[in-house]
Amino acid sequence: MKRIIANLILFISRWKVDYPTQFMIDKCVMIAAPHTSNWDLMYAVAVYWKKGIKAKFLIKDSYTKGKLGFIFTWLGALGIDRSKHTNFVDYAADLLKSSDKLVLLVPAEGTRKWVKKWKTGFYHIDSQAEVPVALGFLDYKNKVAGVGGLYYLTDNFNVDMDIIQTFYLSKTAKHPKQYNKTIY
């Protein structure tokens, strides 16, 4: 059913999927960028459903509670209580370590608005979980969504972020003025 919905969304919107088989792995932290619109989630989920990937994403727990909470859970949301000072990085890394299969989608910007630099939680989650970083992307200019590569962190933050930043330079956000291509 999910695959049918995904194909319908992608067909109607005329989006293409670029998710090569060699990048489909059991466990990774997947960067979700650029992220400037609520539509981003729909296209990202459509790609995962089309490819049969069981991706999960972390979101404010208010989205996973209440009358419509089941919809976000069905989409892959894992609710996080942001009112408590919990260690989000440790929680996410433990999820990856304890799972046989988990693609954890992380919007590195942390918001749909313009930010001076990306949040580095994805980097620290990945460092602790010792899994690859998948370079997930949405390119609104070309209407392509997918994964452009797997990257294994080197423990040199500046080198790693330069490589990741270079990959995303060619991607166009839905709202380009809300996307800062200088990520750190």
GROMACS elastic network, one bead per residue, 0.5 to 0.9 nm:
[ bonds ]
;  ai    aj funct       b0    kb
    1     4     6  0.51831   500
    1     5     6  0.63692   500
    1     6     6  0.86722   500
    2     5     6  0.50914   500
    2     6     6  0.60872   500
    2     7     6  0.85956   500
    2    46     6  0.82125   500
    2    49     6  0.57383   500
    2    50     6  0.74959   500
    2    52     6  0.87167   500
    3     7     6  0.61079   500
    3     8     6  0.85427   500
    3    46     6  0.78454   500
    3    48     6  0.87690   500
    3    49     6  0.52140   500
    3    51     6  0.77723   500
    3    52     6  0.73917   500
    4     7     6  0.51872   500
    4     8     6  0.61805   500
    4     9     6  0.86937   500
    4    49     6  0.85881   500
    4    50     6  0.77516   500
    5     8     6  0.51155   500
    5     9     6  0.62005   500
    5    10     6  0.86467   500
    5    46     6  0.75112   500
    5    49     6  0.81968   500
    5    50     6  0.84200   500
    6     9     6  0.51832   500
    6    10     6  0.61614   500
    6    11     6  0.84549   500
    6    42     6  0.89592   500
    6    43     6  0.84494   500
    6    45     6  0.76693   500
    6    47     6  0.68487   500
    6    48     6  0.82802   500
    6    49     6  0.59061   500
    6    50     6  0.54684   500
    7    10     6  0.51930   500
    7    11     6  0.59155   500
    7    12     6  0.84913   500
    7    46     6  0.72961   500
    7    47     6  0.86404   500
    7    49     6  0.85768   500
    7    50     6  0.63814   500
    8    11     6  0.50980   500
    8    12     6  0.60263   500
    8    13     6  0.84294   500
    8    46     6  0.89298   500
    9    12     6  0.53910   500
    9    13     6  0.60700   500
    9    14     6  0.82314   500
    9    15     6  0.83239   500
    9    42     6  0.83194   500
    9    43     6  0.78579   500
    9    46     6  0.68875   500
   10    13     6  0.52491   500
   10    14     6  0.56052   500
   10    15     6  0.50300   500
   10    16     6  0.69017   500
   10    17     6  0.83543   500
   10    43     6  0.75560   500
   10    46     6  0.70195   500
   10    47     6  0.82088   500
   11    15     6  0.67017   500
   11    16     6  0.83977   500
   12    15     6  0.80299   500
   13   143     6  0.85558   500
   14   143     6  0.71609   500
   15    43     6  0.82200   500
   15   140     6  0.87795   500
   15   142     6  0.82411   500
   15   144     6  0.56014   500
   15   145     6  0.72500   500
   16    47     6  0.88991   500
   16   142     6  0.85496   500
   16   143     6  0.62198   500
   16   145     6  0.63876   500
   16   146     6  0.84714   500
   17    47     6  0.64606   500
   17    50     6  0.87805   500
   17   143     6  0.86765   500
   17   144     6  0.56882   500
   17   145     6  0.51391   500
   17   146     6  0.55414   500
   17   147     6  0.87561   500
   18    47     6  0.87219   500
   18   144     6  0.66978   500
   18   145     6  0.60461   500
   18   147     6  0.63842   500
   18   148     6  0.75512   500
   19    22     6  0.84424   500
   19    23     6  0.68526   500
   19    24     6  0.75970   500
   19    47     6  0.81350   500
   19    51     6  0.79758   500
   19   136     6  0.88289   500
   19   145     6  0.78931   500
   19   148     6  0.71632   500
   19   149     6  0.87878   500
   20    23     6  0.56796   500
   20    24     6  0.71381   500
   20   146     6  0.83327   500
   20   147     6  0.73462   500
   20   148     6  0.81146   500
   20   149     6  0.86032   500
   21    24     6  0.52825   500
   21    25     6  0.84978   500
   22    25     6  0.75330   500
   22   149     6  0.86859   500
   22   150     6  0.89501   500
   23   134     6  0.74967   500
   23   147     6  0.70445   500
   23   148     6  0.80296   500
   23   149     6  0.62668   500
   23   150     6  0.63082   500
   24    27     6  0.89047   500
   24    51     6  0.87951   500
   24    53     6  0.78244   500
   24   147     6  0.88304   500
   25    28     6  0.71910   500
   25   101     6  0.83632   500
   25   102     6  0.89595   500
   25   103     6  0.81337   500
   26    53     6  0.87993   500
   26   100     6  0.70734   500
   26   102     6  0.61374   500
   26   103     6  0.69050   500
   27    96     6  0.69113   500
   27    97     6  0.88626   500
   27    99     6  0.80218   500
   27   100     6  0.73286   500
   27   101     6  0.53262   500
   27   103     6  0.53116   500
   27   104     6  0.78356   500
   27   131     6  0.65248   500
   27   132     6  0.76782   500
   28    96     6  0.76633   500
   28   101     6  0.87019   500
   28   102     6  0.66958   500
   28   103     6  0.51269   500
   28   104     6  0.63415   500
   28   105     6  0.85631   500
   28   126     6  0.76727   500
   28   129     6  0.86424   500
   28   130     6  0.86859   500
   28   131     6  0.52563   500
   28   132     6  0.51974   500
   28   133     6  0.57593   500
   28   134     6  0.63897   500
   28   150     6  0.87532   500
   29    96     6  0.83936   500
   29   102     6  0.84174   500
   29   103     6  0.60933   500
   29   105     6  0.61737   500
   29   106     6  0.69862   500
   29   122     6  0.67646   500
   29   123     6  0.85687   500
   29   125     6  0.75773   500
   29   126     6  0.61068   500
   29   129     6  0.88086   500
   29   131     6  0.70171   500
   29   132     6  0.65376   500
   29   134     6  0.60943   500
   29   135     6  0.88067   500
   30    55     6  0.89286   500
   30   103     6  0.65288   500
   30   104     6  0.57402   500
   30   106     6  0.59587   500
   30   107     6  0.84146   500
   30   122     6  0.80866   500
   30   132     6  0.84181   500
   30   133     6  0.56747   500
   30   135     6  0.60666   500
   30   136     6  0.58253   500
   30   147     6  0.85577   500
   30   150     6  0.89402   500
   31   104     6  0.84515   500
   31   105     6  0.60053   500
   31   106     6  0.50923   500
   31   107     6  0.58953   500
   31   108     6  0.61731   500
   31   122     6  0.71791   500
   31   133     6  0.70624   500
   31   134     6  0.62064   500
   31   135     6  0.54804   500
   31   136     6  0.52556   500
   31   137     6  0.75469   500
   32    35     6  0.67544   500
   32    40     6  0.87415   500
   32    44     6  0.81712   500
   32   105     6  0.61984   500
   32   106     6  0.55744   500
   32   108     6  0.65280   500
   32   109     6  0.85481   500
   32   134     6  0.89714   500
   32   135     6  0.74369   500
   32   136     6  0.51757   500
   32   137     6  0.58233   500
   32   138     6  0.78048   500
   33    36     6  0.84484   500
   33    40     6  0.87876   500
   33   106     6  0.86375   500
   33   107     6  0.61656   500
   33   108     6  0.68799   500
   33   109     6  0.75212   500
   33   135     6  0.82780   500
   33   136     6  0.65974   500
   33   137     6  0.51513   500
   33   138     6  0.64353   500
   33   139     6  0.88611   500
   33   168     6  0.76379   500
   33   171     6  0.83618   500
   33   173     6  0.80572   500
   34    37     6  0.89809   500
   34    40     6  0.84232   500
   34   107     6  0.79069   500
   34   108     6  0.84703   500
   34   109     6  0.77735   500
   34   112     6  0.86649   500
   34   137     6  0.65722   500
   34   138     6  0.63666   500
   34   139     6  0.78577   500
   34   168     6  0.78301   500
   34   171     6  0.72457   500
   34   172     6  0.72585   500
   34   173     6  0.54041   500
   34   174     6  0.82096   500
   34   176     6  0.89043   500
   34   179     6  0.66136   500
   34   180     6  0.87656   500
   34   181     6  0.86593   500
   35    38     6  0.82263   500
   35    40     6  0.63820   500
   35    41     6  0.87473   500
   35   107     6  0.65740   500
   35   108     6  0.82581   500
   35   109     6  0.69219   500
   35   110     6  0.83403   500
   35   111     6  0.71552   500
   35   112     6  0.54347   500
   35   113     6  0.82342   500
   35   137     6  0.89173   500
   35   138     6  0.81092   500
   35   173     6  0.68554   500
   35   174     6  0.80549   500
   35   175     6  0.88045   500
   35   178     6  0.86398   500
   35   179     6  0.74574   500
   36    39     6  0.85232   500
   36    40     6  0.73891   500
   36   109     6  0.89453   500
   36   111     6  0.73809   500
   36   113     6  0.61033   500
   36   114     6  0.78943   500
   36   173     6  0.63944   500
   36   174     6  0.62447   500
   36   175     6  0.58488   500
   36   176     6  0.78575   500
   36   178     6  0.61151   500
   36   179     6  0.66519   500
   37    40     6  0.55728   500
   37    41     6  0.81606   500
   37   112     6  0.58393   500
   37   113     6  0.85879   500
   37   173     6  0.83262   500
   37   174     6  0.64976   500
   37   175     6  0.71934   500
   38    41     6  0.61209   500
   38    42     6  0.76407   500
   38   112     6  0.78289   500
   39    42     6  0.53081   500
   39    43     6  0.65727   500
   39    44     6  0.87282   500
   39   174     6  0.85231   500
   40    43     6  0.54043   500
   40    44     6  0.60931   500
   40    45     6  0.85430   500
   40   138     6  0.73043   500
   40   174     6  0.82852   500
   41    44     6  0.51025   500
   41    45     6  0.59431   500
   41    46     6  0.83700   500
   42    45     6  0.53175   500
   42    46     6  0.60751   500
   42    47     6  0.87353   500
   43    46     6  0.50305   500
   43    47     6  0.63119   500
   43    48     6  0.88504   500
   43   138     6  0.78338   500
   43   145     6  0.71163   500
   44    47     6  0.52583   500
   44    48     6  0.65078   500
   44    49     6  0.87613   500
   44   136     6  0.85727   500
   44   137     6  0.82676   500
   44   138     6  0.75856   500
   44   145     6  0.69887   500
   44   146     6  0.76996   500
   45    48     6  0.51520   500
   45    49     6  0.60754   500
   45    50     6  0.84429   500
   45    55     6  0.78894   500
   45    75     6  0.69808   500
   45    76     6  0.82793   500
   46    49     6  0.51763   500
   46    50     6  0.59668   500
   46    51     6  0.85509   500
   47    50     6  0.51507   500
   47    51     6  0.62203   500
   47    52     6  0.85030   500
   47    53     6  0.83322   500
   47   145     6  0.69807   500
   47   146     6  0.67403   500
   48    51     6  0.51639   500
   48    52     6  0.58555   500
   48    54     6  0.67562   500
   48    55     6  0.66122   500
   48   146     6  0.86453   500
   49    53     6  0.60489   500
   49    54     6  0.74171   500
   49    55     6  0.86118   500
   50    53     6  0.78208   500
   53   102     6  0.89385   500
   53   103     6  0.76652   500
   54    76     6  0.76534   500
   54   101     6  0.80479   500
   54   102     6  0.69798   500
   54   103     6  0.66982   500
   55    75     6  0.87470   500
   55    76     6  0.63118   500
   55    77     6  0.89099   500
   55   102     6  0.64820   500
   55   104     6  0.59496   500
   55   105     6  0.66093   500
   56    73     6  0.89960   500
   56    75     6  0.79386   500
   56    77     6  0.57386   500
   56    78     6  0.67686   500
   56   102     6  0.71587   500
   56   103     6  0.61803   500
   56   104     6  0.51346   500
   56   105     6  0.59688   500
   56   106     6  0.89982   500
   57    75     6  0.88191   500
   57    76     6  0.60613   500
   57    77     6  0.50044   500
   57    78     6  0.59537   500
   57    79     6  0.86111   500
   57   103     6  0.83887   500
   57   104     6  0.56755   500
   57   106     6  0.64262   500
   57   107     6  0.86561   500
   58    61     6  0.85729   500
   58    76     6  0.85166   500
   58    77     6  0.57465   500
   58    79     6  0.60131   500
   58    80     6  0.65440   500
   58    92     6  0.86224   500
   58   104     6  0.79446   500
   58   105     6  0.74367   500
   58   106     6  0.71906   500
   59    62     6  0.82778   500
   59    63     6  0.70439   500
   59    64     6  0.80114   500
   59    77     6  0.62467   500
   59    78     6  0.61340   500
   59    79     6  0.52102   500
   59    80     6  0.59270   500
   59    81     6  0.87805   500
   60    63     6  0.59166   500
   60    64     6  0.75641   500
   60    78     6  0.82686   500
   60    79     6  0.54312   500
   60    80     6  0.50835   500
   60    81     6  0.62619   500
   60    82     6  0.65374   500
   61    64     6  0.51471   500
   61    65     6  0.63784   500
   61    69     6  0.87472   500
   61    77     6  0.88400   500
   61    78     6  0.74422   500
   61    81     6  0.53742   500
   61    82     6  0.76571   500
   62    65     6  0.53149   500
   62    66     6  0.75548   500
   62    69     6  0.78826   500
   62    79     6  0.73015   500
   62    80     6  0.83235   500
   62    81     6  0.79303   500
   63    66     6  0.76797   500
   63    68     6  0.76083   500
   63    69     6  0.56417   500
   63    70     6  0.89703   500
   63    71     6  0.89478   500
   63    72     6  0.66565   500
   63    73     6  0.87053   500
   63    77     6  0.83959   500
   63    79     6  0.70952   500
   64    67     6  0.88942   500
   64    68     6  0.73076   500
   64    70     6  0.64490   500
   64    71     6  0.77744   500
   64    72     6  0.57669   500
   64    73     6  0.60984   500
   64    77     6  0.70579   500
   64    78     6  0.73416   500
   64    79     6  0.56261   500
   64    80     6  0.88792   500
   65    68     6  0.70793   500
   65    70     6  0.75502   500
   65    72     6  0.89562   500
   65    79     6  0.81528   500
   66    69     6  0.52753   500
   66    70     6  0.81401   500
   67    70     6  0.74023   500
   67    71     6  0.89524   500
   68    71     6  0.56184   500
   68    72     6  0.73165   500
   69    72     6  0.54608   500
   69    73     6  0.63494   500
   69    74     6  0.86413   500
   70    74     6  0.59524   500
   70    75     6  0.85402   500
   71    74     6  0.50406   500
   71    75     6  0.62567   500
   71    76     6  0.88112   500
   71    77     6  0.87596   500
   72    76     6  0.64111   500
   72    77     6  0.53051   500
   72    78     6  0.82875   500
   72    79     6  0.89904   500
   73    76     6  0.51034   500
   73    78     6  0.66711   500
   73    79     6  0.82428   500
   74    77     6  0.71980   500
   80    83     6  0.89167   500
   80    88     6  0.82872   500
   81    84     6  0.61324   500
   81    85     6  0.86507   500
   81    86     6  0.81723   500
   82    85     6  0.70264   500
   82    86     6  0.76965   500
   82    88     6  0.89096   500
   83    86     6  0.86874   500
   85    88     6  0.84800   500
   86    89     6  0.88354   500
   86    90     6  0.86596   500
   86    91     6  0.80523   500
   87    90     6  0.54583   500
   87    91     6  0.62267   500
   87    92     6  0.87362   500
   88    91     6  0.50679   500
   88    92     6  0.61210   500
   88    93     6  0.85083   500
   88   121     6  0.81321   500
   88   125     6  0.86608   500
   89    92     6  0.52622   500
   89    93     6  0.60254   500
   89    94     6  0.84521   500
   89   121     6  0.62094   500
   89   122     6  0.79648   500
   89   124     6  0.65493   500
   89   125     6  0.51902   500
   89   126     6  0.89554   500
   89   128     6  0.83461   500
   90    93     6  0.51209   500
   90    94     6  0.59624   500
   90    95     6  0.85278   500
   90   124     6  0.87621   500
   90   125     6  0.70169   500
   90   128     6  0.77783   500
   90   129     6  0.89996   500
   91    94     6  0.52046   500
   91    95     6  0.62714   500
   91    96     6  0.88761   500
   91   125     6  0.86478   500
   92    95     6  0.50353   500
   92    96     6  0.64539   500
   92    97     6  0.87361   500
   92   104     6  0.81930   500
   92   125     6  0.63028   500
   92   129     6  0.84363   500
   93    96     6  0.51737   500
   93    97     6  0.61763   500
   93    98     6  0.86278   500
   93   124     6  0.83883   500
   93   125     6  0.50151   500
   93   126     6  0.69738   500
   93   127     6  0.84462   500
   93   128     6  0.59123   500
   93   130     6  0.86566   500
   94    98     6  0.59716   500
   94    99     6  0.84437   500
   94   125     6  0.88021   500
   94   128     6  0.84439   500
   94   129     6  0.71311   500
   95    98     6  0.53516   500
   95    99     6  0.61355   500
   95   102     6  0.80487   500
   95   104     6  0.89397   500
   95   129     6  0.86738   500
   96    99     6  0.53180   500
   96   100     6  0.79471   500
   96   101     6  0.78825   500
   96   102     6  0.61783   500
   96   103     6  0.81862   500
   96   104     6  0.77318   500
   96   125     6  0.87799   500
   96   126     6  0.89466   500
   96   129     6  0.61924   500
   96   131     6  0.82969   500
   97   100     6  0.79556   500
   97   128     6  0.88163   500
   97   129     6  0.58070   500
   97   130     6  0.84292   500
   97   131     6  0.89095   500
   99   102     6  0.61292   500
  103   134     6  0.88688   500
  105   122     6  0.89571   500
  105   136     6  0.83495   500
  106   109     6  0.86886   500
  106   110     6  0.81374   500
  106   121     6  0.83876   500
  106   122     6  0.63174   500
  107   110     6  0.55397   500
  107   111     6  0.75250   500
  107   118     6  0.89875   500
  107   119     6  0.87803   500
  107   122     6  0.82921   500
  108   111     6  0.82302   500
  108   118     6  0.55277   500
  108   119     6  0.55260   500
  108   120     6  0.69096   500
  108   121     6  0.73774   500
  108   122     6  0.64994   500
  108   183     6  0.89785   500
  109   112     6  0.73669   500
  109   113     6  0.83060   500
  109   114     6  0.82218   500
  109   115     6  0.67852   500
  109   117     6  0.72397   500
  109   119     6  0.57403   500
  109   120     6  0.87155   500
  109   179     6  0.86388   500
  109   180     6  0.89499   500
  109   183     6  0.82537   500
  110   113     6  0.86481   500
  110   115     6  0.85530   500
  110   118     6  0.72359   500
  110   119     6  0.63610   500
  111   114     6  0.77849   500
  111   115     6  0.78968   500
  112   115     6  0.86769   500
  112   178     6  0.71959   500
  112   179     6  0.82182   500
  113   177     6  0.89521   500
  113   178     6  0.52994   500
  113   179     6  0.73369   500
  114   117     6  0.87424   500
  114   177     6  0.72540   500
  114   179     6  0.53451   500
  114   180     6  0.62343   500
  115   118     6  0.68710   500
  115   178     6  0.77024   500
  115   179     6  0.73539   500
  115   180     6  0.64557   500
  115   183     6  0.86360   500
  116   180     6  0.68132   500
  116   182     6  0.77638   500
  116   183     6  0.74815   500
  116   184     6  0.78659   500
  117   120     6  0.89438   500
  117   180     6  0.72687   500
  117   181     6  0.86036   500
  117   182     6  0.66287   500
  118   121     6  0.89047   500
  118   180     6  0.86439   500
  118   182     6  0.83743   500
  118   183     6  0.50375   500
  118   184     6  0.60900   500
  119   122     6  0.75900   500
  119   123     6  0.86933   500
  119   183     6  0.84982   500
  119   184     6  0.84347   500
  120   123     6  0.52517   500
  120   124     6  0.65455   500
  120   125     6  0.87197   500
  120   184     6  0.87034   500
  121   124     6  0.51567   500
  121   125     6  0.59527   500
  121   126     6  0.83712   500
  122   125     6  0.51256   500
  122   126     6  0.60157   500
  122   127     6  0.85118   500
  122   133     6  0.83327   500
  123   126     6  0.51859   500
  123   127     6  0.61089   500
  123   128     6  0.87362   500
  123   133     6  0.82242   500
  123   153     6  0.81984   500
  123   157     6  0.84945   500
  123   161     6  0.89508   500
  124   128     6  0.62016   500
  124   129     6  0.84803   500
  125   128     6  0.53469   500
  125   129     6  0.60379   500
  125   130     6  0.83269   500
  126   129     6  0.50817   500
  126   130     6  0.56321   500
  126   131     6  0.58625   500
  126   132     6  0.69443   500
  126   133     6  0.67935   500
  126   152     6  0.89637   500
  126   153     6  0.79674   500
  127   130     6  0.53007   500
  127   131     6  0.75419   500
  127   132     6  0.89786   500
  127   153     6  0.72220   500
  127   155     6  0.78535   500
  128   131     6  0.83762   500
  129   132     6  0.89137   500
  130   152     6  0.85215   500
  130   153     6  0.85668   500
  131   152     6  0.73467   500
  131   153     6  0.87473   500
  132   150     6  0.60725   500
  132   151     6  0.55416   500
  132   153     6  0.72348   500
  133   136     6  0.89697   500
  133   149     6  0.83522   500
  133   150     6  0.55934   500
  133   151     6  0.50245   500
  133   152     6  0.62156   500
  133   153     6  0.75442   500
  134   147     6  0.65921   500
  134   148     6  0.75641   500
  134   149     6  0.59137   500
  134   151     6  0.63104   500
  134   152     6  0.88978   500
  135   146     6  0.83113   500
  135   147     6  0.53330   500
  135   148     6  0.53937   500
  135   149     6  0.53957   500
  135   150     6  0.61837   500
  135   151     6  0.74819   500
  135   164     6  0.77318   500
  135   167     6  0.79982   500
  135   168     6  0.84679   500
  136   145     6  0.77416   500
  136   146     6  0.56489   500
  136   148     6  0.64039   500
  136   149     6  0.79034   500
  137   144     6  0.81836   500
  137   145     6  0.56739   500
  137   146     6  0.55239   500
  137   147     6  0.60209   500
  137   148     6  0.72509   500
  137   168     6  0.78263   500
  137   171     6  0.73840   500
  138   143     6  0.75248   500
  138   144     6  0.61056   500
  138   146     6  0.67194   500
  138   147     6  0.88451   500
  138   171     6  0.69981   500
  138   172     6  0.74703   500
  138   173     6  0.70994   500
  138   174     6  0.86200   500
  139   142     6  0.57480   500
  139   143     6  0.56199   500
  139   144     6  0.52574   500
  139   145     6  0.61424   500
  139   146     6  0.88567   500
  139   170     6  0.83232   500
  139   171     6  0.50037   500
  139   173     6  0.61844   500
  139   174     6  0.78798   500
  140   144     6  0.67319   500
  140   145     6  0.82870   500
  140   171     6  0.77132   500
  140   172     6  0.55152   500
  140   173     6  0.57135   500
  140   174     6  0.55140   500
  140   175     6  0.89219   500
  141   144     6  0.80432   500
  141   171     6  0.78308   500
  141   172     6  0.56585   500
  141   173     6  0.76435   500
  141   174     6  0.79387   500
  142   145     6  0.89453   500
  142   171     6  0.88116   500
  142   172     6  0.81576   500
  147   150     6  0.80712   500
  148   167     6  0.80338   500
  151   160     6  0.85920   500
  151   163     6  0.88726   500
  151   164     6  0.82686   500
  152   160     6  0.85779   500
  153   156     6  0.75348   500
  153   157     6  0.81216   500
  153   159     6  0.89474   500
  153   160     6  0.61096   500
  154   157     6  0.75992   500
  154   159     6  0.77452   500
  154   160     6  0.65608   500
  155   159     6  0.85788   500
  155   160     6  0.76942   500
  156   159     6  0.54982   500
  156   160     6  0.61059   500
  156   161     6  0.85778   500
  157   160     6  0.51616   500
  157   161     6  0.59915   500
  157   162     6  0.84674   500
  158   161     6  0.52076   500
  158   162     6  0.60223   500
  158   163     6  0.86574   500
  158   184     6  0.86479   500
  159   162     6  0.51681   500
  159   163     6  0.63631   500
  159   164     6  0.87330   500
  160   163     6  0.53323   500
  160   164     6  0.62820   500
  160   165     6  0.85631   500
  161   165     6  0.58146   500
  161   166     6  0.83883   500
  161   183     6  0.77275   500
  161   184     6  0.71977   500
  162   165     6  0.50809   500
  162   166     6  0.60692   500
  162   167     6  0.87119   500
  162   183     6  0.87483   500
  162   184     6  0.85791   500
  163   166     6  0.52009   500
  163   167     6  0.64835   500
  164   167     6  0.52760   500
  164   168     6  0.66615   500
  164   183     6  0.87555   500
  165   168     6  0.53193   500
  165   169     6  0.63463   500
  165   181     6  0.71417   500
  165   182     6  0.69361   500
  165   183     6  0.62267   500
  165   184     6  0.83209   500
  166   169     6  0.53436   500
  166   170     6  0.79484   500
  166   181     6  0.88907   500
  167   170     6  0.68477   500
  167   171     6  0.80733   500
  168   171     6  0.53259   500
  168   172     6  0.85403   500
  168   181     6  0.70929   500
  169   172     6  0.81586   500
  169   181     6  0.59593   500
  169   182     6  0.83912   500
  171   181     6  0.88632   500
  172   175     6  0.81484   500
  172   176     6  0.63687   500
  172   179     6  0.84180   500
  173   177     6  0.83846   500
  173   178     6  0.79322   500
  173   179     6  0.65035   500
  174   178     6  0.86622   500
  174   179     6  0.88524   500
  175   178     6  0.55729   500
  175   179     6  0.70061   500
  176   179     6  0.52499   500
  176   180     6  0.80932   500
  177   180     6  0.75928   500
  179   182     6  0.89004   500
  180   183     6  0.66600   500
